[in-house]
Amino acid sequence: MKRISLPNSDVSFSRLVYGAWRIADDADTSIKHVRAKIDAALAEGITTFDHADIYGNHECEKLFGLALAEDKSLRDQMEIVTKTDICMKTDKFPDRRVGFYDTTPAYIESSVNQSLSLLQTEMVDTLLLHRPDPMMDAEKTGAVLDKLIDSGKVKSVGVSNFRPEDWRWLQKNMQHKLVLNQIEMNVMAKNSFTNGDVSALLNDDLRIMAWSPLAGGELFGDSAAAVRVRPVLERVAKEQNTRIDLVAIAWLLAHPANILPVAGTNNLSRIKGLAGALDIEIDRQTWFEIWVAADGFPLP
């Protein structure tokens, strides 16, 4: 599988990323079953695994780490991304009165150390700030992110769900360069293509990761947009003897920005076929045909 290098870093990712955010929601959370998902992804050439400290009510990193501990050779076959700064109101933290964001040095360091412990690894390849924090002290946050890279606990740092001025303010207060922004992108969430975000990311030399490439399953639902766009995806899938979920992912892959879609299925058979998205041809007219179908009106 093609690999994408992260700018200003020695880290590279597989063209497709496996999102581990649902592994704790599966009916089977055994080490054997988690390992089966890892093996299925690796067999497809997917070596990059996306996590966050909060996923699965703070259970996903632990489940993944148990699989890594059972076979220590796995860690050298993959890149691990994880995220920090969201403090959920959950039964695991009964003293929290509200969910909030925390980008203070103490919280970020504690969160990263916890992630390393749960994932049973000495280093994560990329750490992301999960959401922009309205109370962020960029000077202090930038300093702790630099410290984590210098310490070897983190190879590179990026952001998630940040707008241009948010990541630029953070970058101004860091010595190391940010490497990517993970944002929502799919055939029904297209704002980043037209609001300047994609252009800004390319201009600032940041890679783009796309979460929810299947619109959180909405593509298969009853919304007006899904009902409009699904026949087009089905037609392309039939023409190329493939699945419509892969067509939706291929729509992102077709963009010249080298977008990295994060696919998060728990279904082993669907994991095993994910690399098929790379073989689907989406020409310019088909790309816009999908866009227009999702919108329900022609381009101006």
MIVEXMI-725303 format. One record per residue: residue in three letters; x, y, z of N, C-alpha, C, CB in turn. Coordinates in steps of 0.2 Angstrom, whole numbers, plus 2048, in hexadecimal, padded with zeros to 3 digits. Glycine has a CB too. Layout:
# MIVEXMI-725303
alaXYZXYZXYZXYZ
...
***
This chain:
# MIVEXMI-725303
met8047FA8008008008008048068007FB800806
lys80280B7FC8068127FC8068158038038167F7
arg80C81880480D81B80B80D82380A81381980E
ile80B82680F80B82E80F81083081480483180F
ser81583481281A83781781783D81B820838814
leu81883D82181584382581B84982481484282C
pro81984F82381E85482282285582881B85A81F
asn82885782782C85982D82D85483282A860830
ser82D84E83082D848835830842831826846837
asp83283D83583483783182F83183283A834835
val82883483382382F83481F82F82D81E831839
ser81D82982B81982882581382382781D82581F
phe80D82582480782182580581D81F801825827
ser8028178207FE81481B7F98188187FC80D81D
arg7F88178117F381B80E7EC81B8117F281A806
leu7EA8158147E48158177E681481F7E080F815
val7E28168237E381582A7DD81282E7E381D82E
tyr7DF80D8327D980A8367D880D83C7DB802837
gly7D180F83D7CF8138437CD80E8487CA818841
ala7D080E84E7CF8098547C980B8587D5807857
trp7C68118577C181485C7BB80F85D7BF81A859
arg7BA80A85A7B480685B7B57FF85E7B0805855
ile7BC7FE85F7BD7F78617BB7F58687C57F6861
ala7B97FA86C7B67F88727AF7F78727B87FD878
asp7AC7F986C7A57F886B7A37F28687A27FE867
asp7A87EE8667A67E78637A47E38687AD7E5860
ala79F7DE86679D7D986B7A37D486D7987D4867
asp7A87D48697AE7D086B7B47D486C7AF7CA866
thr7B67D58727BC7DA8737C27D68767BA7DF879
ser7C27CF8747C77CB8767CE7CD8737C67C4875
ile7D37CC8767DA7CD8737DA7CA86C7DF7CB877
lys7D87C486B7D87C08657D47C48607D57B9866
his7CE7C68617CA7CA85C7CD7D185A7C37CB85F
val7D07D485F7D37DA85E7DA7D98597D67DE864
arg7DD7D485B7E37D28577E17D08507E77CC85A
ala7DB7CD84F7D97CB8487D87D28447D27C7849
lys7D57D78477D47DD8447DB7E08427D07E2848
ile7DF7E08467E67E38457E97DF83F7EB7E284B
asp7E97D883F7EC7D483A7E87D58337EB7CD83C
ala7E27D68347DE7D882D7E07DE82A7D67D882F
ala7E17E382E7E37EA82C7EA7E98297E37EF831
leu7EF7E682D7F67E582A7F67E28247FA7E2830
ala7F27DC8237F27D981D7F07DD8177ED7D381E
glu7EC7E28187EA7E78137EF7EC8117E37EA815
gly7F47EC8157F97F18157F87F78197FA7F380D
ile7F37F781D7F17FC8227F57FC8287E97FD823
thr7FA8008297FF7FF82E7FE80583480680082C
thr7F980A8327F880F8377F280F83A7F8816833
phe7F280F8417EC80E8457EB8148497ED80884A
asp7E48168497E281D84C7DF81C8527DE821847
his7E181F8587DE81E85E7DC8258617E381A863
ala7D98258677D982B86B7D88288727D3830869
asp7DA82C8777DA82A87E7D38288807DD82F883
ile7CE82C87D7C782C8807C382687C7C383287F
tyr7C68238777C281E8737BF8188777C681C86D
gly7B98178767B68118797B68128817BA80B878
asn7B48188837B481A88A7BB81888D7AE81788D
his7C081A88A7C781988C7C981188C7C881C893
glu7C680D8887C78068887CB8048817C1802888
cys7CB80887C7CE8058767D58058767CC80A870
glu7D980A8797E08098797E280387D7E381087C
lys7DF8028837E07FC8877DF7F58837DC7FC88D
leu7DA7F587F7D97EE87C7DE7EE8767D27EF878
phe7E07F38737E57F386E7EC7F18717E57F986A
gly7ED7F48767F47F387A7F47EC87C7F47F7880
leu7EF7E887E7EF7E18807F17DD87A7E87DF883
ala7EF7DF8747F17DB86E7F87DC86D7EC7DD868
leu7FA7E286D8017E386C8067E08718037EB86C
ala8047E08778087DC87D8087D587B8057DE884
glu8037D28798037CB8778087C98727FC7C8876
asp8097CE86D80E7CC8688127D386680A7CA861
lys8187D486981B7DA86981E7DB8628217D986E
ser81E7D785E8207D885781B7DD8538217D2853
leu8157DD8568107E18528127E88528097E0855
arg8157EB8588167F285881A7F58528197F485F
asp81F7F18508247F384B8217F384482A7EF84B
gln81B7F08448177F083D8127F583C8147E983D
met8127FA84180D7FF84080F8068438077FC845
glu80A80B84180B81184480581284880C81783E
ile80681584E8008178527FF81E853801814859
val7F98208527F78278537F28278597F382A84D
thr7F382C85E7EE82D8637ED8348647F082986A
lys7E78358687E583C8697E483E8717DF83E865
thr7E48448727E38468797E084D8797EA84787D
asp7DD84F87F7DA8558817D38558827DC85A87C
ile7CF8508807C88508827C784C8897C484C87C
cys7C485088D7C384D8947BB84B8947C585289A
met7B98458937B28438937AF84389A7B183D88F
lys7A984489A7A58438A07A383C8A079F8488A1
thr7A68378A47A48308A37A582D8AA7AA82D89E
asp7A38278AA7A38238B17AA8228B379F81D8B0
lys7AF8228AE7B68218B07B98288B47BA8208AA
phe7B582D8B37B78338B77B18368BA7BB8388B2
pro7AF8338BF7A88368C37A983D8C57A78318C8
asp7AE83F8C77AF8468C97AE84C8C47B58478CD
arg7AE84A8BE7AD84F8B97A68518B87B084C8B2
arg7A58588B979E85A8B879C85B8B179E8618BC
val7A185C8AC79F85D8A57A585B8A179E8658A4
gly7A485989B7A98588967AD85E8947A7854890
phe7B385E8947B78648927BE86288E7B9868898
tyr7C186788C7C88668897CD86888D7C886A882
asp7D386588D7D88678917DF86688E7D9862898
thr7E286C88C7E886C8887EE86E88D7E8870882
thr7ED86E8937F28708987F886B8987F087189F
pro7FE86D89980486889980386289D80A86C89B
ala8008638A37FF85E8A87FB8598A57FD8608AF
tyr7F585B8A27F08568A07F385289A7EA85989E
ile7F68568957F985388F7FE84E8917FC85888A
glu80384F89580884A89780584489A80D84E89C
ser80084589F7FD8408A27F983B89D7F88428A8
ser7F683F8997F283B8947F683788F7EE840890
val7FC83A88D80083688980383088C80683B886
asn80683189380882C89780382689880B82E89D
gln7FD8288997F88238997F781F8937F182689C
ser7F782388D7F681F8877FC81A8857F6824881
leu80281D88780881888680781288A80E81C887
ser80581389080480D8957FF80889280280F89C
leu7F980B8907F480788E7F58038877ED80B88D
leu7F88078837FA80487C80080087D7FC80A877
gln8048008828097FC88480F7FD87F8087F4884
thr81080387E81680587981A80B87C813807872
glu82080C87A82481187D82381887982B80F87D
met82081887381F81E86F81981D86A82581E86B
val81682386981182386481382785E80A826867
asp81182585881482885281282F85181382484C
thr80B83085380883785280383885880583884B
leu80483E85B7FF8408607FB84685E803842867
leu7F584585E7F084B85C7ED84E8627EB848857
leu7EC8558627E78588667E08578637E9860867
his7DC8548677D68518647D18578627D284D869
arg7D085C8667CC8628647CF8688667C5861868
pro7CD86E8627D08748657CD87686B7CE87A85F
asp7D28788707D087A8777CF8828777D587787C
pro7C98848787C888C8797CD88F87E7C188D87A
met7CF88B8837D388D8897DA88C8887D188B88F
met7DC88A8827E38888817E888D8827E488587A
asp7ED88C8867F38918867F888E8817F689188E
ala7F889187B7FC88E87680488D8787FB89286F
glu80689287B80D89287D80F88C88180F898881
lys80B88A88680C88588B80A87E887807885891
thr80587E88380387888080887687B7FC87987C
gly80B87B87781087A87281687787581188086E
ala81887A87B81E87887F81E87188181F87C885
val81886F88381786888581786388081186788A
leu81486587A81586187481C86087181086386F
asp81F86587182786586F82A86087482A86C870
lys82986187B82C85D88082B85587E82A85F887
leu82585487D82384D87C82784A87681C84C87B
ile82884E87082C84C86B83384B86C82B851865
asp83685087083D85087283E84A87783F856875
ser83984887A83A84287F83A83B87C835842884
gly83783B87683783587283083187383C830874
lys82C83487782683187982183187382283487F
val82283786F81E83886982283A86381983E86A
lys82183785D82583885882383F854825833853
ser81D84085481A846850814848854819845849
val81284E85280C85185580785485080E85785B
gly8018548507FC85784C7F68598507FA852846
val7F185A84C7EB85D84F7E585984C7EA86484F
ser7DF85A84F7D985784C7D385C84D7D7850850
asn7CF85D8487C98628487CB8698497C586084D
phe7D286B8477D48728487D28768427DB87284A
arg7D187C8427D088183D7D788483C7CB88683E
pro7D88878367DF88A8357E288E83A7DF88E82E
glu7DE89383D7E18988427E28948487DC89E843
asp7DF88F84A7E088B8507E788784F7DA886851
trp7E88848497EE8808497F48858487EE87B843
arg7F388B8457F888F8447FB89384A7F689583F
trp7F689484F7F88978557FC8928597F1899859
leu7FA88B8597FE88685C8058868597FA88085C
gln80588585380B88584F81088A85180A884848
lys80D89085181289685381589585A80D89D853
asn81289185E81589086581988A86581089186A
met81B88786081E88086082588185C81A87A85D
gln82A87D85E83087C85A82F87785583687A85F
his82C87185782B86C85282586D84E82A865855
lys82586B84881F86C84381986884482286C83C
leu81386A84480D86684480D86283D80786A844
val80B85C83D80B85883780585683480E851839
leu7FF8578377F98558347F38588387F884E833
asn7ED8588357E785A8387E28548367E4861836
gln7DE85183B7D984C8397D385083A7DA84683E
ile7CF8508347C88538347C384F8317C985A830
glu7BD8508327B784D82F7B784E8287B184E833
met7B78498247B784A81D7B384381A7BE84A819
asn7AE8458167AB83F8127A684280D7A783B817
val7A383E80979F84180479984680679C83B800
met79784580D79284980F79584F81478D845813
ala79B84F81679E85481A7A48578167A1851821
lys7A385B8127A785E80D7AA86580E7A485D806
asn7A88688147A986F8157B18718147A787181C
ser7B586C8167BC86D8167BF86E8107C086881A
phe7BB86C80A7BE86D8047BC8748017BA8687FF
thr7B78778047B587E8017B68848067AE87D7FF
asn7B788280D7B88878127BF88A8137B5885818
gly7C488780F7CB88980F7CF8848137CB890812
asp7CC8808177D087B81B7D58778187CC87781F
val7D38748127D786F80E7DD87380B7D386B809
ser7DB8798087E087D8067E588080B7DD883802
ala7E38818117E78848167EC87E8187E388681C
leu7E98788197EE87381B7F38718167E986C81C
leu7F18718107F687080B7FB87680A7F386F804
asn7F987C80B7FD88280B8028828117F988880B
asp80087F81780487F81D80887881E800880823
asp80787481880B86E81880986981E81386F818
leu80386881F8008638237FC85E8207FB867829
arg7FD8588227F985281F7F28538217FC84B820
ile7EE84F81D7E684F81F7E48488207E285381A
met7E28478267DE8408287D78428287E183D82F
ala7D383D8267CC83E8257C883982A7C983D81E
trp7C583B82F7C18378337BA8378317C183983B
ser7B78318327B08308307AF8308287AB835833
pro7B382C8247B382C81D7AC82A81B7B982981A
leu7A982681F7A282381D79C8278207A281C81E
ala79E82D82379983182679682E82C794833821
gly79A82A83079882783679282283479582C83B
gly79281F82E78D81A82C78781E82978B816832
glu78782482978182882678082681F78282F827
leu78582581B78582381478081D81378B821812
phe77F81981877A81381777481581B77E80D81A
gly77281B81D76C81D82076782081C76E821826
asp76282381F75C82681B75C82D81A75682481F
ser76283081C76283881B76183981376983B81D
ala75F83F81275E84180B76484180775B84880B
ala76A84380A77084380677283C80577684780B
ala77283880A77483180976F82D80377382C80F
val76982F80376482C7FE76682E7F775D82E800
arg7698357F776B8377F07718357EE76B83F7F1
val7768347F277D8327F077E82B7EF7828357F5
arg77A8277F377C8207F377B81D7EC77781C7F8
pro77681E7E877581B7E277C81D7DD76F81E7DE
val77F8237DE7858247DA78A8207DD78782B7DB
leu78B81F7E379081B7E678F8137E479181B7EE
glu7898117E478780A7E27898097DB7808097E3
arg78780E7D678980D7CF79080C7CE7868137CB
val7948117D179C8107D179E80A7D379F8167D4
ala79B8077D979D8017DC79C7FB7D779A8007E3
lys7967FC7D47947F67CF7987F67C978D7F77CD
glu79A7FC7C779E7FD7C17A57FA7C279F8047BF
gln7A87FB7C87AF7F97CA7AF7F27CE7B27FE7CD
asn7A97EF7CF7A97E97D37AC7EA7DA7AC7E37CF
thr7A97EE7DD7AC7F07E47A67F27E97B17F57E4
arg7A77F47EF7A27F67F47A17FD7F47A47F37FB
ile79B8007F679A8077F679E80A7FC7938087F7
asp79F8078017A380A8067AA80C8047A480680D
leu7AD8078007B48087FD7B480E7F87B68027F9
val7AE80F7F47AD8147EF7AD81B7F37A78147EB
ala7AA81B7F97AA8217FD7B18237FF7A5821803
ile7B581E8017BC81F8037C08217FD7BF819807
ala7BF81E7F87C38207F27C18277EF7C181B7EC
trp7BB8297F17BA8307EF7BF8357F37B38327F1
leu7C08347F97C58377FD7CC8367FA7C5836804
leu7CE8307F87D582E7F67D68327EF7D58277F5
ala7D18337EB7D28367E57D483D7E57CB8367E1
his7D38417EB7D58487EB7DD8487EB7D284B7F2
pro7DF84D7E87E784E7E77EA8507EE7E88537E2
ala7E68517F37EA8537FA7ED84D7FD7E58567FE
asn7EC8477FB7EE8417FE7EB8408057F68417FF
ile7E58418057E184080B7E183980E7D984280A
leu7E28388147E38328187DC83081B7E983281D
pro7D882C8187D282A81B7D38258217CD827816
val7CF8268267CF82282C7C981D82C7D0826833
ala7CA81782B7C481282B7C380F8317C580D825
gly7BD80F8347BD80C83B7B880683C7BB811840
thr7B88028377B37FC8387B57F783C7B17F9831
asn7B07F48407B27EE8447B17E78407AD7EE84A
asn7AE7E883A7AD7E28367B37DF8337A77E3831
leu7B57D98357BB7D68327BB7D682A7BC7D0835
ser7B67D48277B57D38207B67DA81D7AF7D081E
arg7B47DF8207B47E681D7BB7E881E7AF7EB820
ile7BF7E78237C67E98247CA7E581F7C87E782B
lys7C87DF81D7CC7DB8197CC7DE8127CA7D4819
gly7C77E28107C67E48097C87EC8097BF7E3807
leu7CA7EF80E7CB7F680E7D07F88087CD7F9814
ala7D57F58077DA7F78027D77F77FB7E07F2802
gly7D17F47FA7CE7F57F47CC7FC7F27C87F07F4
ala7CC8007F77CA8077F57CF80A7F17C980B7FC
leu7D68087F17DB80B7EE7DB8097E67E28087F1
asp7D78047E57D78027DE7D18057DA7D67FA7DD
ile7CD8097DD7C780C7DA7C98127D77C180D7DF
glu7C68137D07C88197CD7C281E7CD7C98177C5
ile7C38247D07BE8297D07C182F7CC7BD82B7D8
asp7BE8307C67C18357C27BD83C7C47BF8347BA
arg7C08417C17BD8487C37B68497C37C184D7BF
gln7B38467BD7AC8477BC7A88437C17AA8457B5
thr7AA83D7C37A78387C87A883C7CF7AA8317C8
trp7AD83E7D07AE8427D77A98477D87B68457D7
phe7A884B7D37A38517D479C84E7D37A48567CE
glu79B8497D07948467CF7928437D679483F7CB
ile7978407DA79683E7E17948457E579C83A7E4
trp79884A7E47988507E87918537E779D8557E6
val78F8537E17888577DF7828527E27888577D7
ala78384C7E177E8477E477D8487EB77F8407E2
ala7828497EF78284A7F677E8517F878984A7F9
asp7808567F477D85D7F577685D7F37818627F1
gly77485A7EE76D85A7EB76C8607E776985A7F1
phe7718637E57718697E077786A7DC76F8707E4
pro77786C7D677D86D7D27828727D477B86E7CB
leu7888717D278D8777D478B87D7D17948747D2
pro78D8837D478B8897D078F88A7CA78D88F7D5
***
